[in-house]
Amino acid sequence: MKEEKPIEKAVALVYNREKSSAPTVVASGRGAIAAKIVETARESGVHIMEDPDLLELLARVPVGAEIPVELYRAIAEVLAFVYRLNGRYKERGQATSP
């Protein structure tokens, strides 16, 4: 059985085109807080992407703040990946979370 490595850091983003012009950091933390962020995301069916370099940059953004313009392209690539993934699940007739 594969042993999971402990979660050291996590950042959660939300993007609502109707409410903001850019994704917003809604949670960020280390250790137990990071583990709770990931656990909550998994329980909610939210896709989790692991990118240590992007994580380091996002961890510097205060909770409640929109991501800086410099990260738009990187986050756009992540969102495109998630939208494609969600599209594949819909094509298979599987439920996805909003």
Secondary structure, DSSP 8 states (H G I E B T S, - for coil): --------EEEEEE--TTT-SS-EEEEEEEHHHHHHHHHHHHHTT------HHHHHHHTTS-TT-B--GGGHHHHHHHHHHHHHHHHHHHHTT-----
